[in-house]
Amino acid sequence: MSQQNPPVEQPKLTLTQTESYRDGYANSVQVRMSVWDFLLVFGTMTQESPSEVAIKNFQGIYLSPQQAKALWNVIGHNLAQYEQTFGHIALEQQLPQTEGPVH
C-alpha cells in the first residue's frame, strides 16, 4: 500500500519595499561572475558621438548561482510569453562576446 503525502502548503508571501527602494531604467547590463556569485551591473548607455559610447553604471546586484539560474528561468519564461503576445524580439546588434573579469 502506498502512502500519499499531504499537500505542502505554500507560505503566505508579503512584498514590501524598503525606504531605499528605487525604480530605474537600464539599457546596459554587464554580467560578471566568480565561483561564489554573479554580479549584474546596470547602467545607461548613450551615444556621445559617432565614435564614442558612454555607459554610466548606477547599480550592482550580487546573486548566488542558484538565484542567477532562477532569474534566467523567470526571464526566459517571460520573454517567451512576451514574444507570443507581441511578436519576435529582434536584436539590432550583437555585441562581441568577451571573457569578462572573474573575481
Backbone as CSV, one residue per row, in Angstrom:
resi,resn,N_x,N_y,N_z,CA_x,CA_y,CA_z,C_x,C_y,C_z
1,MET,0.837,-1.159,0.000,0.000,0.000,0.000,0.898,1.242,0.000
2,SER,0.619,2.177,-0.863,1.433,3.385,-0.932,0.801,4.494,-0.098
3,GLN,1.668,5.245,0.527,1.187,6.365,1.317,1.302,7.642,0.501
4,GLN,0.298,8.470,0.604,0.358,9.755,-0.065,0.681,10.826,0.955
5,ASN,1.636,11.673,0.619,1.978,12.776,1.498,0.930,13.869,1.349
6,PRO,0.570,14.511,2.452,-0.396,15.602,2.336,0.227,16.744,1.531
7,PRO,-0.598,17.515,0.819,-0.039,18.619,0.032,0.658,19.630,0.945
8,VAL,1.765,20.147,0.464,2.530,21.123,1.229,1.925,22.497,0.984
9,GLU,1.568,23.165,2.070,1.009,24.499,1.930,2.137,25.492,1.678
10,GLN,1.916,26.382,0.728,2.887,27.428,0.447,2.738,28.521,1.500
11,PRO,3.851,29.071,1.972,3.741,30.155,2.949,3.157,31.410,2.303
12,LYS,2.510,32.222,3.116,1.966,33.489,2.639,3.130,34.395,2.270
13,LEU,3.072,35.008,1.104,4.134,35.882,0.613,3.693,37.328,0.762
14,THR,4.495,38.113,1.438,4.218,39.534,1.610,5.344,40.322,0.974
15,LEU,5.020,41.167,0.001,6.016,42.007,-0.667,5.943,43.412,-0.106
16,THR,7.085,43.927,0.292,7.173,45.311,0.741,8.403,45.935,0.109
17,GLN,8.485,47.233,0.169,9.650,47.938,-0.360,10.295,48.739,0.759
18,THR,11.609,48.672,0.829,12.320,49.437,1.831,12.289,50.913,1.467
19,GLU,12.683,51.749,2.403,12.727,53.192,2.135,13.718,53.524,1.030
20,SER,14.738,52.685,0.851,15.751,52.969,-0.172,15.402,52.379,-1.541
21,TYR,14.220,51.747,-1.675,13.811,51.171,-2.962,13.704,52.256,-4.024
22,ARG,14.215,51.955,-5.218,14.132,52.869,-6.354,13.880,52.071,-7.627
23,ASP,13.059,52.609,-8.505,12.940,52.074,-9.859,13.962,52.790,-10.718
24,GLY,14.469,52.114,-11.708,15.421,52.739,-12.616,15.320,52.104,-13.982
25,TYR,15.800,52.798,-14.979,15.827,52.298,-16.350,17.271,51.976,-16.702
26,ALA,17.488,50.809,-17.276,18.822,50.417,-17.725,18.737,49.918,-19.156
27,ASN,19.638,50.395,-19.992,19.775,49.824,-21.330,21.164,49.196,-21.495
28,SER,21.824,48.999,-20.365,23.115,48.322,-20.333,23.150,47.435,-19.095
29,VAL,23.486,46.172,-19.278,23.682,45.260,-18.159,24.970,44.485,-18.412
30,GLN,25.884,44.592,-17.490,27.122,43.833,-17.562,27.013,42.686,-16.563
31,VAL,27.515,41.523,-16.942,27.457,40.358,-16.054,28.887,39.925,-15.754
32,ARG,29.171,39.854,-14.485,30.474,39.359,-14.033,30.206,38.172,-13.122
33,MET,31.137,37.253,-13.071,30.896,36.064,-12.245,32.164,35.641,-11.535
34,SER,31.942,34.944,-10.461,33.023,34.285,-9.743,32.517,32.910,-9.360
35,VAL,33.323,32.183,-8.665,32.924,30.853,-8.201,31.772,30.961,-7.210
36,TRP,31.665,32.100,-6.515,30.680,32.257,-5.446,29.416,32.979,-5.868
37,ASP,29.521,33.878,-6.870,28.349,34.686,-7.170,28.409,35.291,-8.570
38,PHE,27.298,35.902,-8.945,27.190,36.681,-10.169,26.970,38.126,-9.764
39,LEU,27.509,39.043,-10.549,27.298,40.463,-10.317,26.674,41.041,-11.575
40,LEU,25.470,41.593,-11.439,24.804,42.280,-12.535,24.998,43.773,-12.306
41,VAL,25.615,44.466,-13.258,25.864,45.897,-13.153,24.969,46.597,-14.176
42,PHE,24.062,47.421,-13.679,23.084,48.103,-14.526,23.538,49.531,-14.774
43,GLY,23.289,49.997,-15.995,23.663,51.360,-16.351,22.849,51.871,-17.516
44,THR,23.124,53.113,-17.878,22.501,53.709,-19.064,23.608,54.019,-20.060
45,MET,23.351,53.661,-21.300,24.312,53.834,-22.374,23.811,54.938,-23.296
46,THR,24.692,55.879,-23.633,24.347,56.946,-24.568,25.421,57.062,-25.629
47,GLN,24.999,57.450,-26.810,25.924,57.658,-27.933,26.391,59.108,-27.871
48,GLU,27.614,59.321,-27.432,28.153,60.672,-27.278,28.536,61.282,-28.626
49,SER,29.041,60.451,-29.507,29.438,60.879,-30.857,29.438,59.625,-31.720
50,PRO,29.635,59.765,-33.039,29.649,58.556,-33.881,30.696,57.528,-33.468
51,SER,31.741,57.969,-32.780,32.806,57.036,-32.410,32.908,56.790,-30.906
52,GLU,31.957,57.326,-30.122,32.059,57.177,-28.673,30.709,56.850,-28.043
53,VAL,30.734,55.802,-27.233,29.564,55.403,-26.449,29.953,55.515,-24.979
54,ALA,29.079,56.120,-24.176,29.341,56.265,-22.742,28.333,55.420,-21.965
55,ILE,28.817,54.703,-20.966,27.948,53.932,-20.075,28.148,54.473,-18.664
56,LYS,27.035,54.843,-18.038,27.063,55.310,-16.653,26.387,54.247,-15.791
57,ASN,27.185,53.502,-15.052,26.645,52.456,-14.180,26.034,53.092,-12.935
58,PHE,24.877,52.566,-12.522,24.221,53.129,-11.344,23.870,52.100,-10.279
59,GLN,23.945,50.797,-10.593,23.577,49.802,-9.579,24.237,48.470,-9.879
60,GLY,24.787,47.851,-8.862,25.309,46.499,-8.968,24.530,45.599,-8.024
61,ILE,24.148,44.425,-8.513,23.382,43.466,-7.715,24.124,42.130,-7.736
62,TYR,24.458,41.618,-6.561,25.080,40.303,-6.445,23.997,39.248,-6.283
63,LEU,24.154,38.123,-6.990,23.235,36.992,-6.895,24.035,35.715,-6.673
64,SER,23.459,34.806,-5.896,24.064,33.482,-5.781,23.883,32.764,-7.127
65,PRO,24.690,31.746,-7.412,24.483,31.000,-8.655,23.069,30.431,-8.761
66,GLN,22.498,29.986,-7.651,21.146,29.432,-7.674,20.122,30.518,-8.022
67,GLN,20.269,31.694,-7.433,19.338,32.780,-7.716,19.522,33.292,-9.140
68,ALA,20.755,33.294,-9.649,21.002,33.699,-11.030,20.304,32.740,-12.005
69,LYS,20.369,31.446,-11.711,19.709,30.468,-12.575,18.192,30.615,-12.496
70,ALA,17.653,30.870,-11.305,16.213,31.098,-11.163,15.798,32.345,-11.949
71,LEU,16.613,33.401,-11.892,16.320,34.619,-12.660,16.345,34.324,-14.153
72,TRP,17.323,33.556,-14.603,17.426,33.144,-16.010,16.133,32.456,-16.451
73,ASN,15.632,31.531,-15.629,14.405,30.807,-15.960,13.198,31.732,-16.001
74,VAL,13.083,32.623,-15.035,11.939,33.539,-14.984,11.959,34.494,-16.176
75,ILE,13.128,35.051,-16.485,13.218,35.972,-17.622,12.932,35.225,-18.921
76,GLY,13.460,34.018,-19.082,13.194,33.234,-20.295,11.718,32.953,-20.474
77,HIS,11.042,32.577,-19.398,9.608,32.307,-19.450,8.835,33.568,-19.836
78,ASN,9.200,34.699,-19.223,8.504,35.957,-19.511,8.796,36.457,-20.921
79,LEU,10.014,36.270,-21.418,10.317,36.651,-22.801,9.513,35.811,-23.790
80,ALA,9.380,34.527,-23.511,8.583,33.654,-24.381,7.131,34.125,-24.420
81,GLN,6.576,34.473,-23.262,5.204,34.982,-23.221,5.081,36.312,-23.960
82,TYR,6.063,37.184,-23.786,6.058,38.485,-24.466,6.047,38.292,-25.987
83,GLU,6.948,37.423,-26.479,7.026,37.193,-27.922,5.769,36.519,-28.447
84,GLN,5.155,35.666,-27.661,3.909,35.035,-28.088,2.806,36.084,-28.230
85,THR,2.811,37.074,-27.355,1.787,38.113,-27.367,2.084,39.202,-28.388
86,PHE,3.330,39.665,-28.445,3.662,40.854,-29.235,4.527,40.576,-30.456
87,GLY,5.045,39.365,-30.604,5.882,39.036,-31.757,7.357,38.946,-31.377
88,HIS,8.124,38.470,-32.328,9.558,38.207,-32.147,10.314,39.484,-31.780
89,ILE,11.235,39.366,-30.846,12.112,40.474,-30.479,13.405,40.305,-31.270
90,ALA,13.686,41.254,-32.133,14.916,41.207,-32.925,15.981,42.040,-32.233
91,LEU,17.166,41.498,-32.125,18.284,42.260,-31.586,18.964,42.973,-32.745
92,GLU,19.061,44.295,-32.639,19.642,45.076,-33.729,21.121,44.780,-33.915
93,GLN,21.806,44.586,-32.813,23.245,44.446,-32.883,23.707,43.491,-31.797
94,GLN,24.530,42.553,-32.170,25.111,41.650,-31.191,26.477,42.188,-30.801
95,LEU,26.689,42.388,-29.508,27.996,42.809,-29.043,28.916,41.598,-29.005
96,PRO,30.189,41.797,-29.269,31.107,40.649,-29.233,31.182,40.068,-27.829
97,GLN,31.268,38.750,-27.778,31.405,38.055,-26.500,32.870,38.137,-26.074
98,THR,33.091,38.631,-24.885,34.463,38.730,-24.375,34.552,37.988,-23.066
99,GLU,35.719,37.622,-22.742,35.951,36.985,-21.448,35.986,38.104,-20.420
100,GLY,34.985,38.136,-19.564,34.905,39.179,-18.552,35.784,38.859,-17.355
101,PRO,35.899,39.820,-16.467,36.721,39.571,-15.280,36.085,38.525,-14.387
102,VAL,36.915,37.732,-13.791,36.459,36.737,-12.818,37.035,37.149,-11.479
103,HIS,36.169,37.415,-10.518,36.608,37.880,-9.194,36.767,36.715,-8.264
